[in-house]
Amino acid sequence: MVPKPSSALEQERAARIASNKRRLAELGLQEARQGLSATAEASTSAKKQRKAPAKVEDKEAPAEPPRRSGRQRREGSYSEATTTEMLARAPAAVEREPLPDYDPPAETPAALRIQPAFDASEGQRDSQGRLVFEDHSDFRPNLTPKQVIRAGSFGGIYFNPVGGKPGILGKRVDVNHEEFPADWFAGLPKKQYAARIYTFSTNKYGVKAGQDQAFWEDKGWIDKQDPRGWFQ
């Protein structure tokens, strides 16, 4: 049994408390407060549970002993390697087929070895041995027509009307060796200047010419009055 308040002040306080209780009961706030209190307690409990557990020191497993090689360790060297050492370290070279031995062509017969020589009747030569023509200062051949013929140039077909491969101006070339000085051909076999078939061995150099008649004609180097070239 609740004792009655003895003074007016206490009576007033008790009346206020009773009034507040009635209000709380009417508004259902008392239950709400109880729910909030329960939620707060549950949240606090969950936070406590989420705290990290005390760290347990891991006991490290004993490290395995390092592997050791039975080979003796080489002492370090900081000096530059010699050429012999570098070659010894290089990978083995790939085997290759040996190069063929040099086989030079047979020596040109002495009769065909013609060296340019000064001849007053042939004109003047410059310091490099080239012929000089006053009316054609840019034309500086190093051989005279006689020397060209006697060297077996053009594979021996120079003065054959149908010698060698035909050009672009026609199959036949209007040329005759008799229109030139006889001493140009003195002592030479006809195959050396009027052969039908091109023969590179006739040439003193023993090789085939780089261009044929058609090439010269196509370049405009051949004039109709000189169908075989400049020394006509």
ABEGO torsion letter per residue (X at the ends): XBBBBABAAAAAAAAAAAAAAAAAAAAGAAAAAAAAAAAAAAAAAAAAAABBBBBBBBBBBBBBBBBBBABBBBBBBABBBBAAAAAAABBBBBBBBBBBBBBBBBBBBAAABBBBBBBAAAEBBBAAGBBBBAABAABBBABBAAAAAAAGBGGGAAABAABEBBBAAEABBBBBAAABBAAAABGBBAAAAABABBBAAABAAGBBBABBAAAAAAAGABBAABAAEAAX
